[in-house]
């Protein structure tokens, strides 16, 4: 019955809250680690795998590399549980319908952790499982973090002008484009933390409000007279992304 529950979403085993000892499927031991050999030789030395378990007879294989953390869920007999899939930066938490709570905390950092709860009901306690540490001299790929966490939003601000609003770990920035031909309006330059507001001579009012915070906005006014200012929100970075 337990194997069937694991393969079909773990609903029965999770509600029972039964914790089984690891079996030969993860014979290296519940806390064993080892260096994997991914296809990319540049990251082979820095990729480490750890086998553990989270209760309800459910094993986990935790991988840490410069590309970030990942978790695969394991049935003791049948191996990977396809219905649960893999957790990583692009999918750091299981959906609510999974029957268990599993989430990678700090997925873009150097010390991520797995938040786990396999016991049903409100009385179940959450646990924390640390990912294995990469060998000395290895680190998270910061350029990849910035790329994965950068989100661009196009916004019509009027007067035939598009504001291309970018948010990343480096903060917000805005470039301006002509809607008609798609060309960048070089005379307006770029707004960012170092230059959050256009000069008065620009002919329009554009300012990044709260450029150092988590929820910056673009304050905009392209028409003269007593026209009210418009405020546009920047897009949100993926969950877990850092802000430098």
Secondary structure, DSSP 4 states (H G I P E B T S, - for coil): -HHHHHHTTSHHHHHHT--PPP-GGGTT-TT-EEE---S-HHHHTT-EEEEEEEETTEEEEEEEETTEEEEEEEETTTEE-TTT-EEBTTB-B--GGGSSEEEEESTTSSS-EEEEE-S-STTPPPEEEEPPPPPTT----HHHHHHHH-EEEEEEEETTEEEEEEEETTEEEEEEEETTT--B-GGG-EESSSS-B--GGGSSEEEEESTTSSS-EEEEE-S-TTPPPEEEEPPPPPTT----
